[in-house]
Amino acid sequence: MSVKHGGESPPRDARAPVGVFDSGLGGLSVLHAIRQRLPGEDLLYVADAAHVPYGGLGPERIRARADVLTRFLVDQGAKAIVVACNTATAVAVSELRQHWALPIIGMEPAIKPAAARTRSGVVGVLATEGTLASARFAGLLEQYAGSVRVVTQPCPGLVAAVEAGAIDTPGTRAMLAEYLEPLLSARADTVILGCTHYPFLTPLIREFTGPDMVIIDTGDAVARQVQRRLEGAGLCNPSASVGREWFWSSGDRAAGGATLARLWDGRPALRALEER
Ligand code: DGL
């Protein structure tokens, strides 16, 4: 790995863990994909639940939080950072890359694959207001939408519902009914989940769309990118043993722990994030 920007350059060690963060527990959908693709890696996960949703924070605050969380993960020995949050990627990933000389993998709504797959010529995007309002998202549309019609739908309330573990409640179902209606009336045949919290709602989303809708979740594409970056930097964990996971939260650990137990197997402990 070359140090291009003269930023902080933590020591590199292939046996070190991969650090992952999100505004909350939604990024666990990405962590699942990374765990499946890279079974030997140790994984660190931070939920910034004291500040969720990032959609309401504004770009400067999100950048400051992304910096705090990255520093924490680097202090824990992370060899690479995954920004498992579309909203934080949209406003903060460029600054992180300028500052930190280690692989930083971000994510964004999958406009390109969706535009390639649609047959009806209409693609729907469910995402946070922050992501949809970002310059990065406008750039994605300009670059990849081509002649495809892209119907964007902000989804206030869905992130909070997943944080509360309400992944199959009447309230969440009612929100989804409202948010999916414009996509269905526009005859979208492909829906992009542009927020890492939403894959946990896929079974409910399917109730409204039926089985033929193509639902695109970016988790595995991110995991593949993590794999490529680790391989390219010679940082894949050579150990033959199965990797472990550690979890931290800046928010209420009783509530977060209950949702974590719902979204991740094995009753993992949720530690308090200590910031410096
Ligand atoms: N999981 C985050 C994302 O992918 C949610 C952002 C938020 O907290 O508003 O965008």
Boltz pocket constraint, residues with backbone or C-beta under 6 A from the ligand:
constraints:
  - pocket:
      binder: B
      contacts: [[A, 22], [A, 23], [A, 24], [A, 26], [A, 27], [A, 51], [A, 52], [A, 53], [A, 54], [A, 55], [A, 56], [A, 84], [A, 85], [A, 86], [A, 87], [A, 88], [A, 128], [A, 130], [A, 131], [A, 159], [A, 194], [A, 195], [A, 196], [A, 197]]
      max_distance: 6.0
